[in-house]
Amino acid sequence: MKANSLVLTSGPRRTVTAVAVLAVLGVGMGLFGVGNLIQVGEVACAPNPNPDPQSPTLVASDTFDGKFHLRWKPVRPDAKYVSLTKNKGKLTITTQRGSIHADEVTRNDPPAKNIYLIDNPLPDDADFEVITCISGFLPKQEYQQAALILYNDDDNYLKWSYEFSYVKGGSVALGLIRETKAKTEHDHVAPPEKADVKLWLRLTKRKNSYEYASSTDGKAFDVHGERDWGEKAPLQIGILAKNGGLPDVPEVDVCFERFELRSPPPKKQ
């Protein structure tokens, strides 16, 4: 049987076989339809009879409705701090002490746990957009945080986080952290109002440039900037909730309502 293909970018046509995507995400083949909207991992795949070239293709999705739909590969898993039942319809990760910031080994910081990742199922040259929705979280002490992360290893990653930061002597902020060979670069912006009620974080890859954006309704996103990182696509993509390396910071629950990986819309001029 010939494998179907998914279009993964809104620019020049690049494809990857559906079989390869399903294999990475741990989804059985079943009936696979190809159209403009393809939901892999959340529901059975089905074609859109009237595809809109401006609409994104949904490659992977998890709604955390009592079970995992994707093949997550948590780094240093600690099941005591993770629950799919504590808050119905949400993945709850309780923050705990741990760091991957710069040279955490020399500082003797414990390594961060429960970095939830999926293998990147896309080719190196494929653009993509990744989104998560966080609810009921207000960071109050350094460095409580919830984030999207594009991850190669502990010393090479890009993280877009909602956190209590060092900015202004200590304040709540959105932070883009780029780390290459344990060397970090930071960009911070103020979070939107009511981010503690519900907050969407979005990263959009176009070649080696990453646009970072946020929203409080999942529809209208504020784009805060764009930065270059890496030479190839990230090996893994995912989410995290943790404290930093400081001791005695309270552990708090972070709820993730959704995770999506999809092709990006055309860049606004």
PASEBA-1860 file (N, C-alpha, C; in nm, 3 decimals):
! residues 269
1> MKANSLVL> 0.084/-0.119/0.000/0.000/0.000/0.000/0.088/0.124/0.000 ~ 0.059/0.218/-0.086/0.136/0.340/-0.094/0.100/0.432/0.022 ~ 0.200/0.488/0.089/0.175/0.575/0.203/0.121/0.708/0.157 ~ 0.023/0.761/0.232/-0.025/0.896/0.208/0.080/0.996/0.254 ~ 0.067/1.122/0.210/0.161/1.225/0.250/0.087/1.344/0.308 ~ 0.153/1.412/0.402/0.097/1.533/0.461/0.180/1.652/0.415 ~ 0.115/1.760/0.377/0.185/1.883/0.347/0.209/1.956/0.478 ~ 0.334/1.992/0.508/0.369/2.042/0.639/0.416/2.185/0.639
9> TSGPRRTV> 0.401/2.256/0.532/0.441/2.395/0.528/0.353/2.470/0.432 ~ 0.336/2.599/0.457/0.253/2.681/0.371/0.332/2.741/0.257 ~ 0.464/2.723/0.260/0.549/2.776/0.153/0.573/2.670/0.049 ~ 0.701/2.652/0.006/0.732/2.547/-0.091/0.685/2.412/-0.041 ~ 0.635/2.331/-0.130/0.571/2.205/-0.092/0.673/2.105/-0.043 ~ 0.658/2.065/0.085/0.743/1.961/0.142/0.650/1.859/0.203 ~ 0.685/1.732/0.195/0.596/1.628/0.245/0.670/1.529/0.332 ~ 0.592/1.460/0.415/0.643/1.347/0.492/0.533/1.242/0.490
17> TAVAVLAV> 0.570/1.116/0.488/0.468/1.012/0.478/0.386/1.004/0.605 ~ 0.259/0.974/0.588/0.171/0.955/0.703/0.216/0.838/0.788 ~ 0.270/0.736/0.725/0.319/0.620/0.799/0.427/0.662/0.896 ~ 0.519/0.749/0.853/0.628/0.794/0.939/0.574/0.873/1.057 ~ 0.479/0.964/1.032/0.422/1.043/1.141/0.352/0.953/1.241 ~ 0.273/0.859/1.192/0.200/0.770/1.282/0.294/0.683/1.363 ~ 0.402/0.640/1.301/0.497/0.556/1.372/0.559/0.631/1.488 ~ 0.595/0.758/1.466/0.656/0.838/1.571/0.558/0.866/1.683
25> LGVGMGLF> 0.432/0.895/1.647/0.334/0.934/1.746/0.267/0.816/1.813 ~ 0.291/0.695/1.764/0.235/0.578/1.828/0.089/0.558/1.798 ~ 0.045/0.592/1.677/-0.094/0.580/1.639/-0.108/0.471/1.534 ~ -0.208/0.384/1.549/-0.232/0.280/1.451/-0.280/0.338/1.319 ~ -0.257/0.267/1.208/-0.295/0.319/1.077/-0.445/0.331/1.062 ~ -0.520/0.222/1.076/-0.665/0.229/1.058/-0.700/0.289/0.924 ~ -0.808/0.368/0.921/-0.848/0.438/0.800/-0.785/0.575/0.803 ~ -0.705/0.605/0.704/-0.630/0.731/0.704/-0.670/0.812/0.583
33> GVGNLIQV> -0.727/0.928/0.607/-0.767/1.016/0.497/-0.678/1.137/0.495 ~ -0.648/1.189/0.379/-0.561/1.304/0.367/-0.641/1.421/0.313 ~ -0.637/1.532/0.384/-0.701/1.654/0.339/-0.627/1.770/0.400 ~ -0.693/1.883/0.417/-0.625/1.999/0.471/-0.617/1.994/0.622 ~ -0.708/1.922/0.687/-0.706/1.907/0.832/-0.694/1.760/0.867 ~ -0.584/1.724/0.930/-0.559/1.585/0.966/-0.521/1.582/1.112 ~ -0.603/1.520/1.195/-0.577/1.514/1.336/-0.517/1.378/1.369 ~ -0.392/1.380/1.406/-0.321/1.256/1.436/-0.307/1.244/1.586
41> GEVACAPN> -0.360/1.138/1.642/-0.343/1.112/1.784/-0.466/1.145/1.864 ~ -0.545/1.245/1.823/-0.662/1.280/1.903/-0.786/1.206/1.855 ~ -0.813/1.207/1.726/-0.928/1.137/1.670/-0.884/1.067/1.543 ~ -0.973/0.983/1.491/-0.942/0.918/1.364/-0.922/1.022/1.256 ~ -0.830/0.996/1.164/-0.799/1.092/1.059/-0.909/1.093/0.953 ~ -0.940/1.210/0.903/-1.046/1.222/0.803/-1.015/1.336/0.708 ~ -1.048/1.322/0.580/-1.016/1.427/0.484/-1.115/1.542/0.491 ~ -1.068/1.659/0.456/-1.154/1.775/0.439/-1.188/1.784/0.291
49> PNPDPQSP> -1.316/1.773/0.251/-1.350/1.771/0.109/-1.325/1.903/0.039 ~ -1.315/2.014/0.115/-1.291/2.144/0.055/-1.173/2.212/0.123 ~ -1.052/2.162/0.099/-0.935/2.215/0.170/-0.909/2.360/0.138 ~ -0.874/2.436/0.241/-0.836/2.575/0.228/-0.684/2.583/0.242 ~ -0.612/2.629/0.140/-0.466/2.630/0.147/-0.412/2.721/0.257 ~ -0.496/2.813/0.310/-0.451/2.902/0.416/-0.466/2.838/0.554 ~ -0.540/2.728/0.564/-0.562/2.665/0.693/-0.447/2.571/0.727 ~ -0.411/2.564/0.856/-0.300/2.476/0.894/-0.340/2.329/0.893
57> TLVASDTF> -0.242/2.243/0.873/-0.260/2.100/0.887/-0.223/2.060/1.028 ~ -0.316/1.999/1.100/-0.291/1.954/1.236/-0.220/1.819/1.231 ~ -0.098/1.816/1.282/-0.015/1.697/1.274/-0.029/1.610/1.400 ~ -0.034/1.674/1.517/-0.043/1.599/1.642/-0.119/1.679/1.746 ~ -0.201/1.612/1.825/-0.283/1.681/1.924/-0.308/1.592/2.044 ~ -0.309/1.654/2.162/-0.345/1.582/2.284/-0.433/1.672/2.369 ~ -0.549/1.621/2.410/-0.642/1.696/2.494/-0.641/1.649/2.639 ~ -0.561/1.549/2.672/-0.541/1.506/2.810/-0.673/1.472/2.880
65> DGKFHLRW> -0.764/1.409/2.806/-0.897/1.376/2.859/-0.896/1.241/2.930 ~ -0.817/1.232/3.034/-0.810/1.110/3.112/-0.708/1.009/3.065 ~ -0.646/1.035/2.949/-0.542/0.947/2.897/-0.454/1.027/2.801 ~ -0.336/0.973/2.774/-0.247/1.034/2.675/-0.281/0.981/2.537 ~ -0.285/1.069/2.439/-0.311/1.030/2.301/-0.184/1.026/2.217 ~ -0.077/1.084/2.266/0.050/1.085/2.195/0.152/1.002/2.272 ~ 0.256/0.964/2.204/0.362/0.885/2.267/0.462/0.979/2.333 ~ 0.429/1.023/2.452/0.515/1.114/2.527/0.636/1.039/2.582
73> KPVRPDAK> 0.748/1.108/2.582/0.873/1.052/2.634/0.930/1.149/2.737 ~ 0.879/1.146/2.860/0.925/1.243/2.960/1.072/1.222/2.997 ~ 1.143/1.333/3.007/1.282/1.331/3.053/1.280/1.329/3.205 ~ 1.346/1.232/3.264/1.351/1.212/3.409/1.210/1.211/3.469 ~ 1.129/1.116/3.428/0.989/1.112/3.475/0.980/1.089/3.625 ~ 0.883/1.158/3.684/0.852/1.140/3.826/0.700/1.135/3.836 ~ 0.645/1.014/3.835/0.500/0.996/3.825/0.425/1.054/3.944 ~ 0.491/1.071/4.058/0.424/1.125/4.177/0.380/1.270/4.154
81> YVSLTKNK> 0.441/1.336/4.056/0.414/1.477/4.032/0.331/1.499/3.904 ~ 0.271/1.394/3.853/0.195/1.403/3.728/0.061/1.332/3.746 ~ -0.047/1.394/3.695/-0.179/1.332/3.707/-0.269/1.371/3.590 ~ -0.346/1.273/3.542/-0.450/1.298/3.442/-0.589/1.297/3.506 ~ -0.596/1.280/3.637/-0.726/1.273/3.707/-0.743/1.380/3.814 ~ -0.637/1.441/3.858/-0.645/1.542/3.964/-0.735/1.658/3.924 ~ -0.724/1.701/3.799/-0.811/1.803/3.740/-0.867/1.746/3.611 ~ -0.996/1.719/3.610/-1.060/1.647/3.499/-1.036/1.717/3.365
89> GKLTITTQ> -0.995/1.638/3.267/-0.973/1.690/3.133/-0.845/1.769/3.116 ~ -0.755/1.755/3.212/-0.630/1.830/3.208/-0.513/1.742/3.252 ~ -0.396/1.774/3.202/-0.272/1.715/3.252/-0.219/1.807/3.361 ~ -0.211/1.757/3.483/-0.158/1.836/3.595/-0.016/1.792/3.624 ~ 0.076/1.886/3.611/0.215/1.862/3.651/0.244/1.953/3.770 ~ 0.286/1.895/3.880/0.321/1.972/3.998/0.468/2.010/3.989 ~ 0.495/2.138/4.006/0.633/2.185/3.994/0.718/2.129/4.108 ~ 0.845/2.107/4.078/0.941/2.069/4.181/1.076/2.126/4.143
97> RGSIHADE> 1.166/2.126/4.238/1.297/2.185/4.216/1.371/2.110/4.105 ~ 1.432/2.187/4.014/1.509/2.127/3.906/1.542/2.228/3.799 ~ 1.659/2.214/3.737/1.704/2.314/3.641/1.774/2.248/3.523 ~ 1.763/2.313/3.406/1.847/2.281/3.290/1.912/2.409/3.239 ~ 1.910/2.514/3.322/1.958/2.645/3.281/2.110/2.653/3.285 ~ 2.170/2.686/3.171/2.315/2.704/3.161/2.387/2.582/3.218 ~ 2.487/2.602/3.303/2.565/2.491/3.356/2.513/2.452/3.494 ~ 2.397/2.386/3.493/2.335/2.348/3.619/2.417/2.244/3.696
105> VTRNDPPA> 2.499/2.168/3.625/2.581/2.065/3.689/2.685/2.129/3.780 ~ 2.754/2.232/3.729/2.854/2.302/3.810/2.792/2.370/3.931 ~ 2.669/2.418/3.914/2.600/2.483/4.026/2.545/2.382/4.127 ~ 2.552/2.254/4.092/2.496/2.147/4.176/2.345/2.158/4.192 ~ 2.279/2.215/4.090/2.133/2.215/4.089/2.083/2.077/4.047 ~ 1.979/2.027/4.107/1.922/1.900/4.060/1.865/1.917/3.920 ~ 1.874/1.816/3.834/1.821/1.829/3.698/1.668/1.832/3.698 ~ 1.613/1.909/3.607/1.467/1.921/3.597/1.405/1.788/3.559
113> KNIYLIDN> 1.289/1.760/3.618/1.216/1.636/3.590/1.088/1.667/3.513 ~ 1.029/1.561/3.459/0.899/1.569/3.392/0.895/1.672/3.279 ~ 0.998/1.670/3.196/0.994/1.746/3.070/0.924/1.654/2.970 ~ 0.799/1.684/2.938/0.718/1.595/2.855/0.739/1.627/2.708 ~ 0.790/1.528/2.633/0.831/1.549/2.494/0.774/1.442/2.402 ~ 0.750/1.481/2.277/0.730/1.384/2.169/0.845/1.401/2.072 ~ 0.881/1.293/2.004/0.979/1.304/1.897/0.923/1.392/1.787 ~ 1.005/1.479/1.733/0.962/1.564/1.622/0.941/1.477/1.499
121> PLPDDADF> 0.817/1.465/1.449/0.791/1.375/1.337/0.816/1.439/1.201 ~ 0.861/1.565/1.199/0.871/1.641/1.075/1.014/1.644/1.022 ~ 1.030/1.665/0.891/1.164/1.678/0.834/1.234/1.804/0.885 ~ 1.367/1.808/0.875/1.443/1.923/0.924/1.401/2.054/0.858 ~ 1.359/2.048/0.732/1.326/2.172/0.662/1.179/2.210/0.673 ~ 1.101/2.136/0.751/0.957/2.165/0.764/0.933/2.274/0.868 ~ 0.857/2.373/0.831/0.811/2.473/0.927/0.697/2.415/1.008 ~ 0.676/2.468/1.129/0.566/2.419/1.211/0.526/2.524/1.313
129> EVITCISG> 0.413/2.496/1.378/0.360/2.579/1.486/0.322/2.485/1.599 ~ 0.362/2.519/1.721/0.326/2.437/1.837/0.260/2.528/1.940 ~ 0.151/2.477/1.999/0.068/2.557/2.090/0.033/2.472/2.212 ~ 0.031/2.535/2.328/-0.027/2.471/2.446/-0.117/2.569/2.517 ~ -0.212/2.516/2.594/-0.303/2.597/2.674/-0.283/2.562/2.821 ~ -0.255/2.663/2.902/-0.229/2.647/3.046/-0.341/2.718/3.121 ~ -0.387/2.661/3.231/-0.494/2.726/3.306/-0.469/2.718/3.457 ~ -0.523/2.820/3.527/-0.521/2.822/3.673/-0.383/2.826/3.736
137> FLPKQEYQ> -0.289/2.894/3.672/-0.152/2.897/3.723/-0.105/3.041/3.736 ~ -0.059/3.079/3.854/0.001/3.209/3.877/0.134/3.189/3.948 ~ 0.246/3.203/3.876/0.376/3.187/3.941/0.401/3.301/4.039 ~ 0.452/3.266/4.159/0.468/3.365/4.265/0.609/3.375/4.320 ~ 0.692/3.274/4.293/0.829/3.279/4.341/0.923/3.228/4.232 ~ 1.048/3.278/4.234/1.147/3.235/4.135/1.179/3.087/4.154 ~ 1.184/3.006/4.052/1.144/3.032/3.915/1.032/2.936/3.876 ~ 0.918/2.947/3.948/0.801/2.867/3.911/0.764/2.900/3.766
145> QAALILYN> 0.734/2.795/3.687/0.714/2.819/3.545/0.637/2.706/3.477 ~ 0.574/2.743/3.365/0.513/2.647/3.273/0.556/2.691/3.133 ~ 0.581/2.595/3.043/0.644/2.634/2.918/0.621/2.535/2.805 ~ 0.635/2.587/2.683/0.663/2.507/2.564/0.814/2.492/2.555 ~ 0.860/2.377/2.503/1.004/2.360/2.487/1.034/2.283/2.359 ~ 1.134/2.330/2.286/1.191/2.261/2.171/1.327/2.212/2.218 ~ 1.349/2.081/2.215/1.454/2.021/2.297/1.543/1.928/2.216 ~ 1.674/1.951/2.227/1.772/1.854/2.177/1.837/1.780/2.294
153> DDDNYLKW> 1.875/1.854/2.397/1.924/1.797/2.522/1.923/1.909/2.625 ~ 1.976/1.881/2.745/1.969/1.978/2.854/2.047/2.106/2.827 ~ 2.140/2.102/2.732/2.223/2.219/2.702/2.189/2.285/2.569 ~ 2.088/2.232/2.500/2.051/2.285/2.369/1.899/2.279/2.355 ~ 1.835/2.393/2.377/1.688/2.396/2.372/1.642/2.540/2.355 ~ 1.515/2.553/2.317/1.446/2.682/2.315/1.320/2.666/2.399 ~ 1.300/2.757/2.494/1.188/2.748/2.588/1.109/2.878/2.588 ~ 0.978/2.869/2.578/0.889/2.985/2.582/0.799/2.966/2.703
161> SYEFSYVK> 0.821/3.047/2.808/0.764/3.015/2.937/0.684/3.130/2.998 ~ 0.593/3.091/3.085/0.519/3.181/3.175/0.577/3.154/3.312 ~ 0.639/3.255/3.375/0.721/3.226/3.492/0.730/3.346/3.586 ~ 0.776/3.319/3.707/0.821/3.426/3.795/0.970/3.442/3.768 ~ 1.008/3.557/3.716/1.141/3.578/3.662/1.221/3.675/3.749 ~ 1.347/3.692/3.712/1.434/3.789/3.778/1.409/3.932/3.728 ~ 1.328/3.950/3.624/1.304/4.081/3.563/1.246/4.177/3.667 ~ 1.295/4.300/3.666/1.248/4.406/3.757/1.266/4.366/3.903
169> GGSVALGL> 1.372/4.291/3.930/1.398/4.250/4.067/1.310/4.136/4.115 ~ 1.235/4.077/4.022/1.146/3.966/4.054/1.004/3.999/4.017 ~ 0.953/3.937/3.908/0.818/3.967/3.861/0.770/3.857/3.770 ~ 0.639/3.853/3.746/0.581/3.758/3.653/0.609/3.805/3.511 ~ 0.650/3.715/3.424/0.686/3.752/3.288/0.669/3.634/3.195 ~ 0.668/3.664/3.066/0.684/3.562/2.963/0.830/3.569/2.919 ~ 0.894/3.453/2.909/1.036/3.452/2.877/1.070/3.356/2.765 ~ 1.148/3.403/2.669/1.204/3.317/2.565/1.350/3.292/2.602
177> IRETKAKT> 1.382/3.167/2.627/1.518/3.128/2.665/1.574/3.039/2.556 ~ 1.685/3.081/2.497/1.754/3.002/2.395/1.887/2.957/2.452 ~ 1.909/2.827/2.450/2.034/2.775/2.504/2.105/2.692/2.397 ~ 2.232/2.721/2.377/2.316/2.648/2.282/2.449/2.618/2.350 ~ 2.481/2.490/2.363/2.602/2.446/2.430/2.613/2.510/2.569 ~ 2.501/2.511/2.640/2.491/2.561/2.779/2.508/2.712/2.790 ~ 2.507/2.784/2.678/2.511/2.929/2.679/2.370/2.982/2.651 ~ 2.321/3.073/2.735/2.182/3.115/2.726/2.168/3.259/2.678
185> EHDHVAPP> 2.054/3.283/2.612/2.011/3.416/2.572/1.865/3.432/2.616 ~ 1.830/3.552/2.663/1.698/3.574/2.723/1.625/3.690/2.655 ~ 1.495/3.675/2.640/1.406/3.784/2.604/1.284/3.774/2.693 ~ 1.243/3.886/2.754/1.127/3.885/2.842/1.027/3.992/2.800 ~ 0.899/3.959/2.815/0.791/4.055/2.791/0.688/4.038/2.902 ~ 0.606/4.140/2.921/0.502/4.133/3.022/0.393/4.035/2.978 ~ 0.338/3.958/3.069/0.229/3.866/3.034/0.100/3.944/3.012 ~ 0.005/3.888/2.937/-0.125/3.954/2.921/-0.205/3.951/3.050
193> EKADVKLW> -0.304/4.040/3.060/-0.393/4.037/3.175/-0.470/3.905/3.177 ~ -0.498/3.857/3.296/-0.573/3.733/3.318/-0.500/3.609/3.266 ~ -0.366/3.618/3.253/-0.289/3.500/3.213/-0.302/3.388/3.316 ~ -0.330/3.425/3.441/-0.343/3.323/3.545/-0.474/3.246/3.534 ~ -0.569/3.296/3.455/-0.694/3.223/3.431/-0.674/3.121/3.320 ~ -0.629/3.168/3.205/-0.601/3.079/3.093/-0.503/3.148/3.000 ~ -0.402/3.074/2.954/-0.298/3.131/2.871/-0.257/3.031/2.764 ~ -0.256/3.078/2.638/-0.203/2.999/2.528/-0.064/3.050/2.494
201> LRLTKRKN> 0.031/2.959/2.482/0.166/2.991/2.436/0.185/2.928/2.299 ~ 0.249/3.002/2.208/0.269/2.953/2.072/0.410/2.983/2.025 ~ 0.473/2.884/1.964/0.601/2.900/1.894/0.582/2.861/1.749 ~ 0.633/2.945/1.658/0.619/2.918/1.515/0.758/2.915/1.452 ~ 0.793/2.802/1.393/0.922/2.784/1.326/0.909/2.816/1.178 ~ 0.995/2.904/1.129/1.010/2.930/0.986/1.160/2.928/0.957 ~ 1.203/2.822/0.892/1.347/2.795/0.873/1.412/2.787/1.011 ~ 1.511/2.871/1.043/1.574/2.866/1.175/1.530/2.982/1.263
209> SYEYASST> 1.419/3.045/1.227/1.367/3.157/1.303/1.241/3.114/1.376 ~ 1.227/3.159/1.501/1.116/3.119/1.585/1.041/3.241/1.636 ~ 0.914/3.247/1.600/0.825/3.355/1.645/0.758/3.310/1.774 ~ 0.752/3.399/1.875/0.690/3.363/2.002/0.571/3.454/2.029 ~ 0.459/3.393/2.070/0.333/3.465/2.082/0.251/3.410/2.198 ~ 0.153/3.489/2.242/0.066/3.446/2.352/-0.076/3.494/2.326 ~ -0.172/3.432/2.397/-0.313/3.465/2.382/-0.386/3.427/2.510 ~ -0.497/3.496/2.536/-0.581/3.457/2.649/-0.713/3.396/2.604
217> DGKAFDVH> -0.732/3.383/2.471/-0.854/3.318/2.422/-0.828/3.210/2.317 ~ -0.702/3.191/2.281/-0.667/3.088/2.183/-0.698/3.127/2.040 ~ -0.745/3.250/2.018/-0.781/3.295/1.884/-0.695/3.413/1.840 ~ -0.698/3.519/1.918/-0.619/3.638/1.887/-0.486/3.629/1.962 ~ -0.377/3.614/1.887/-0.244/3.601/1.947/-0.166/3.731/1.932 ~ -0.096/3.769/2.037/-0.001/3.880/2.031/0.137/3.823/2.002 ~ 0.196/3.866/1.891/0.332/3.824/1.857/0.429/3.917/1.926 ~ 0.519/3.861/2.006/0.610/3.941/2.087/0.747/3.957/2.023
225> GERDWGEK> 0.782/3.871/1.930/0.913/3.882/1.868/0.948/3.758/1.789 ~ 1.071/3.756/1.738/1.119/3.645/1.656/1.270/3.636/1.674 ~ 1.320/3.516/1.699/1.463/3.496/1.723/1.512/3.372/1.649 ~ 1.638/3.375/1.610/1.701/3.259/1.548/1.754/3.165/1.656 ~ 1.747/3.036/1.627/1.804/2.935/1.718/1.831/2.809/1.639 ~ 1.947/2.748/1.663/1.978/2.617/1.607/2.011/2.620/1.459 ~ 2.061/2.506/1.413/2.094/2.488/1.272/2.001/2.389/1.205 ~ 1.933/2.307/1.284/1.838/2.209/1.233/1.712/2.216/1.317
233> APLQIGIL> 1.610/2.144/1.273/1.487/2.137/1.352/1.515/2.068/1.485 ~ 1.439/2.099/1.591/1.459/2.033/1.719/1.429/1.884/1.710 ~ 1.499/1.807/1.791/1.476/1.663/1.794/1.342/1.629/1.859 ~ 1.304/1.706/1.961/1.181/1.677/2.034/1.107/1.807/2.065 ~ 0.978/1.794/2.089/0.891/1.909/2.112/0.799/1.877/2.227 ~ 0.775/1.972/2.318/0.687/1.938/2.429/0.660/2.050/2.526 ~ 0.632/2.012/2.651/0.589/2.102/2.756/0.661/2.067/2.886 ~ 0.662/2.163/2.977/0.718/2.136/3.110/0.652/2.227/3.212
241> AKNGGLPD> 0.659/2.187/3.337/0.621/2.270/3.451/0.717/2.236/3.563 ~ 0.781/2.338/3.619/0.883/2.310/3.719/0.915/2.436/3.799 ~ 0.991/2.419/3.907/1.058/2.529/3.971/1.199/2.535/3.913 ~ 1.275/2.633/3.951/1.415/2.638/3.909/1.504/2.564/4.008 ~ 1.629/2.607/4.013/1.725/2.538/4.099/1.727/2.586/4.242 ~ 1.653/2.693/4.274/1.655/2.746/4.410/1.584/2.651/4.506 ~ 1.637/2.633/4.626/1.570/2.545/4.724/1.452/2.615/4.790 ~ 1.362/2.536/4.846/1.253/2.583/4.931/1.147/2.665/4.858
249> VPEVDVCF> 1.140/2.656/4.727/1.033/2.722/4.653/0.911/2.631/4.657 ~ 0.792/2.683/4.689/0.673/2.598/4.700/0.641/2.523/4.571 ~ 0.594/2.402/4.587/0.548/2.323/4.472/0.403/2.359/4.443 ~ 0.372/2.385/4.316/0.237/2.426/4.277/0.192/2.346/4.155 ~ 0.061/2.333/4.139/0.005/2.260/4.026/-0.004/2.349/3.903 ~ 0.030/2.293/3.788/0.011/2.357/3.659/-0.076/2.266/3.574 ~ -0.183/2.321/3.515/-0.276/2.243/3.434/-0.255/2.274/3.285 ~ -0.233/2.169/3.208/-0.227/2.181/3.062/-0.355/2.125/3.005
257> ERFELRSP> -0.424/2.206/2.923/-0.551/2.163/2.866/-0.537/2.108/2.726 ~ -0.430/2.146/2.657/-0.420/2.105/2.516/-0.276/2.123/2.468 ~ -0.239/2.039/2.372/-0.111/2.051/2.303/-0.136/2.023/2.156 ~ -0.084/2.109/2.068/-0.103/2.091/1.924/0.026/2.120/1.849 ~ 0.052/2.037/1.749/0.161/2.059/1.654/0.098/2.062/1.515 ~ 0.124/2.169/1.440/0.061/2.185/1.310/0.147/2.270/1.218 ~ 0.109/2.272/1.090/0.179/2.357/0.995/0.142/2.502/1.024 ~ 0.232/2.597/0.995/0.202/2.736/1.025/0.123/2.803/0.916
265> PPKKQ> 0.043/2.905/0.951/-0.021/2.985/0.848/0.084/3.075/0.780 ~ 0.050/3.134/0.665/0.146/3.227/0.602/0.181/3.342/0.695 ~ 0.304/3.386/0.692/0.347/3.496/0.778/0.283/3.625/0.731 ~ 0.229/3.702/0.828/0.169/3.830/0.794/0.276/3.930/0.753 ~ 0.249/4.001/0.648/0.344/4.099/0.597/0.326/4.235/0.667
END
